[in-house]
Amino acid sequence: MQITASTASLTVDDVAASQRFFAKHLGYTEQAAAEGFASLTRDDAAMDIVLLARGTEVLPADQRDQRASGLILAFTTTGLEAEEQRLRSEGVDITLPLREEPWGERLFQVTDPNGVIVQFVEWVTPSAPEGA
């Protein structure tokens, strides 16, 4: 098997609100759209995103009323501080401020209008433990 692309398909209450968020703040463009559906892409190697309206009959019956919850859409990026400042200046609520984990992960999170958590990550060499 060869994987040629990656897409996250998210079931949300308001497709248009998430579509505007991903376009305005994260640089996604519409690839295709219809009532209760939007397919978004970027020019770089980031994953594509499909937004489906909760309750849509395209989904199997046991999935129709689920929401994108418990999911973190994570993007590895560079220039993390600048990205956090840009989003903050655009009025995006930073729901988890920039921090660094002991294992070398620097991250912050935002949340879209439908509650989709988007995490931005930059990997660094972990700091040596004190006293080491």
Disulfide bonds with the S-S distance in Angstrom:
none
